[in-house]
């Protein structure tokens, strides 16, 4: 089976699948109205531990430049539309997710 990530911006949920089997669901924050999270199908192209700034403990860059899945220094923002388009997760969740997916993992983003 192939692992992939499904992101629902309207439900503020990121789901990790192995083929058709749901492995895990995480709460997320997404882009605000003026800088929405872009819908589409992308891949994870890099990972960086301790990227600095507001990105929490880990950054996973997407194939859409300047967008990624990352941790946060503001856990209260999870579940809201607050980012500049990135997908924000609790630090412990993004570390767990990163350990379960590899570079090249497909990420499908939709409403």
PyMOL commands that set and color helices and strands:
alter all, ss='L'
color gray80, all
select helices_A, chain A and resi 33-35+53-55+75-77+91-100
alter helices_A, ss='H'
color red, helices_A
select strands_A, chain A and resi 3-8+13-18+21-31+40-49+58-62+68-70+81-83+87-89+106-110
alter strands_A, ss='S'
color yellow, strands_A
deselect
rebuild
show_as cartoon
